[in-house]
């Protein structure tokens, strides 16, 4: 039992949160690229935080890569949330938000790919360890997608654009 749930139910909850975080994060960045309102921003940030936190509940004899990424994600989320909700993306806070949102989306996807290679038999046969080429290539592709999405989103909101409300920024709570 974990948090009053069976391990399988808790795992399903954690995976669901992670997948919602990834899907909503992609939609938020795509909305930013299109300069459209992204109603899923709060969903993205909340499910990212929840997925990170729930990851710590799994029994483990040692601190692993998932724990490190979870801590990193939560640390990055703090200024990202401040930039959006407290500072309303004003001035440089726009870049803090964009960099943070892009980074936590990448970290979510990084863990998803890592888990896929660990849990899906066919992928595990291709890459039984994180140092083999299929695993490295998969992560480089995920990184390239995240950087590309972030870069395109950044082009829509140059530093001179000081629209402070989320409606005009294409990103909303």
ChimeraX attribute file (.defattr): number of C-alpha atoms within 10 A of each C-alpha:
attribute: neighborCount
match mode: 1-to-1
recipient: residues
	/A:1	10
	/A:2	14
	/A:3	10
	/A:4	8
	/A:5	11
	/A:6	11
	/A:7	14
	/A:8	11
	/A:9	13
	/A:10	19
	/A:11	17
	/A:12	12
	/A:13	16
	/A:14	21
	/A:15	17
	/A:16	14
	/A:17	21
	/A:18	26
	/A:19	18
	/A:20	18
	/A:21	28
	/A:22	22
	/A:23	15
	/A:24	23
	/A:25	28
	/A:26	22
	/A:27	17
	/A:28	27
	/A:29	27
	/A:30	18
	/A:31	20
	/A:32	25
	/A:33	20
	/A:34	14
	/A:35	17
	/A:36	17
	/A:37	18
	/A:38	23
	/A:39	17
	/A:40	20
	/A:41	22
	/A:42	20
	/A:43	18
	/A:44	26
	/A:45	21
	/A:46	17
	/A:47	22
	/A:48	28
	/A:49	23
	/A:50	18
	/A:51	24
	/A:52	24
	/A:53	16
	/A:54	19
	/A:55	20
	/A:56	15
	/A:57	13
	/A:58	14
	/A:59	9
	/A:60	9
	/A:61	5
	/A:62	7
	/A:63	9
	/A:64	10
	/A:65	11
	/A:66	17
	/A:67	17
	/A:68	11
	/A:69	18
	/A:70	25
	/A:71	17
	/A:72	15
	/A:73	24
	/A:74	18
	/A:75	14
	/A:76	18
	/A:77	21
	/A:78	13
	/A:79	18
	/A:80	26
	/A:81	21
	/A:82	15
	/A:83	22
	/A:84	24
	/A:85	16
	/A:86	12
	/A:87	17
	/A:88	23
	/A:89	26
	/A:90	19
	/A:91	17
	/A:92	15
	/A:93	21
	/A:94	25
	/A:95	18
	/A:96	19
	/A:97	24
	/A:98	22
	/A:99	19
	/A:100	22
	/A:101	28
	/A:102	26
	/A:103	21
	/A:104	28
	/A:105	27
	/A:106	23
	/A:107	23
	/A:108	23
	/A:109	22
	/A:110	19
	/A:111	17
	/A:112	16
	/A:113	17
	/A:114	21
	/A:115	15
	/A:116	14
	/A:117	22
	/A:118	17
	/A:119	11
	/A:120	10
	/A:121	12
	/A:122	12
	/A:123	17
	/A:124	18
	/A:125	11
	/A:126	13
	/A:127	17
	/A:128	15
	/A:129	15
	/A:130	14
	/A:131	9
	/A:132	11
	/A:133	12
	/A:134	17
	/A:135	19
	/A:136	15
	/A:137	11
	/A:138	15
	/A:139	19
	/A:140	13
	/A:141	11
	/A:142	18
	/A:143	19
	/A:144	13
	/A:145	15
	/A:146	21
	/A:147	16
	/A:148	13
	/A:149	17
	/A:150	23
	/A:151	16
	/A:152	15
	/A:153	23
	/A:154	18
	/A:155	11
	/A:156	15
	/A:157	19
	/A:158	13
	/A:159	14
	/A:160	8
	/A:161	14
	/A:162	17
	/A:163	15
	/A:164	16
	/A:165	16
	/A:166	17
	/A:167	16
	/A:168	13
	/A:169	23
	/A:170	22
	/A:171	25
	/A:172	20
	/A:173	17
